[in-house]
Amino acid sequence: MCRSAGAGRAPDLGVRERLGASERDLLDERRRAELRDQFMAVLGHDLRNPLSAIQAATSVLGAMGLDAPARRAVAVIRNSSGRMHGLIENLLDFARGQLGEGLPLSLETITDLDVTIDQVISEMRTAWPERAI
């Protein structure tokens, strides 16, 4: 019986070492990814508290008899905090998806895109009043 060269021999020790190193690297990367996803989930939850305080304060300010510029400022803060709330929810959805909890699905038709665009423009004008938008 004729055997081909190398048949039946143990694999090269160098190959085993490289394979072991690759497996360790992969495991380390998976651990880092899991920690990163957990951090995003915690961050999203922790951002909710100060945002709730901002939203509550805008409600209080909105109920006061403010002049027109102050009412506009309160409206910008209210709208911006609403957008921030959406960003936090997106971050939490992403973290849930990465951590295997699945994504909640809510389909809705957006009919007033112009309102959202006006809100973004208003925020930009507030942040950079010297710029032409």
Secondary structure, DSSP 4 states (H G I P E B T S, - for coil): ----TTTTPPPPHHHHHHHHHHHHHHHHHHHHHHHHHHHHHHHHHHHHHHHHHHHHHHHHHHHS---HHHHHHHHHHHHHHHHHHHHHHHHHHHHHHHTTS-----------HHHHHHHHHHHHHHH-TTS--
